[in-house]
Amino acid sequence: MFKKLLKGMLVFAAFAMISNPAKAFYTDMDQNHWAYQSIKFLTEVGVVVGYPDGTYKPDIPVTRAEFASMAIKALGQENTNVTQAIHFADVPEYFWAYNIIQKAVYFDLIPDANGENYRPYDSVTRAEAINIAVNALTTNQISQQKANDIVSKAYEDYTQLPAWFLMAAAKSHVLDLDVVMPGHEGKMEANRPANRAEVAQLLYKMMQEAKLNPNAKLAEVMQKRTADGFIVDNVKVQGSIGIIPAGSLLPINLETVVGSQISNVSDIFTAKAAKNYVTKEHYLLISEGSDMKGQVKYVQRANLFKTQGQVIIKNELLVTPNDQAVMVYGVATLDPEKIGFWRRLFKGKQVITKPNQLVNIRLLAPIKVDLTNGYIYE
């Protein structure tokens, strides 16, 4: 009961935020911040967190241990069991990030080293962070000369790149993983500590690319979820991403009674996904029972001898079972009820829905879904 109440409160709060787009996600940054969307998304999926005072502090550096933790969470592997030991002199088994660093070694994000230090409390440099992001991916091989050509054209400070980072820097540019703060255009600044805004932007880009081209070990564990349900036509599957195209029809159970004679424009309705929405391969896109919410956008009253009723509703919010709230826009025109000739003549053909009536919503914009965990990219 408490969980249902909590979820209802989440739906209400998320809908309020969508209805008031000026509201910021964190108190120390507005929606015009260059990394805002990445930070917002990573917060929603639990990769990054803010501070108790409601701030994010985008300009402070991130430690190497913190970044390893963020990277593993971004790749969805925080709950993976790994038994392989690691051998960093300054990362004992009781250290808070031991298991996270162990996973980072197992998935080839960082190399293990017998007896050497990991320096978990040091700030992660931009080069180190980018190298981990590149290591998470399967990339095309390029020659040393090609790498030199790429970085010399891409970065003004290419002569300052550490030799060990040259190949990763070139691949990062090719993969569009570059993260550039305003005012720092054309520079890699490889040895500068990466701040929380840069890290969020990099991890967001890495997550999207890893869904298409994960490295070999990640590919083994990043399995797509499957289910039976309503097959959505023309879904495009790219790696671990499924894209539901605009124009798709999705069946929903309308929980709110809506009618041409009782509803007004801006009235709120609630609904649920009537079935699992799946691809033709039965990859699960959106789970049955996911909460939906929107508003009545148009009402035409049924009049005596004159017009038949019409109601158009617009879905604006989707809350998934993993409590992610995202904007999902779709419209439906509700059909008038079936009545006899004389009643239609004297009362007009009215629209009225029943509780849990099935309605098909037509998407106004595509939905991009992570097929491994159900997260939706905005």
Buried (B, 14 or more C-beta within 10 A) or exposed (E): EEEEEEBEEBBEEBBEBBEEEEEBBBEBBEEEBBBBBBBBBBBBBBBBEBEEEEEBBBEEBBBBBBBBBBBBBBBBBBEBEBEEEBEBEEBEEEBEBBBBBBBBBBBBBBEBEEEEEBBBEBBBBBBBBBBBBBBBBEBEEBEEEEBBEBBEEBBEEBEEBBEEBBBBBBBBBBBEBBBBBEEEEEBBBBBBBBBBBBBBBBBBBBBBBBBEBBBEBBBEEBEBBEBEBBBBEEBEBEBBBBBBBEEBEBBBBBBBEBBBBBBEEEBEBBBBBBBBBBBEEBBBBBBBEBBBBBBBBEBEBBEEEEEBBBBBBBBBBBBBBBBBBBBBBBBBEBBBBEBEEEEBEEBBBBBBBEEEBEBEBBBEEBBBBBBBBBBBBE
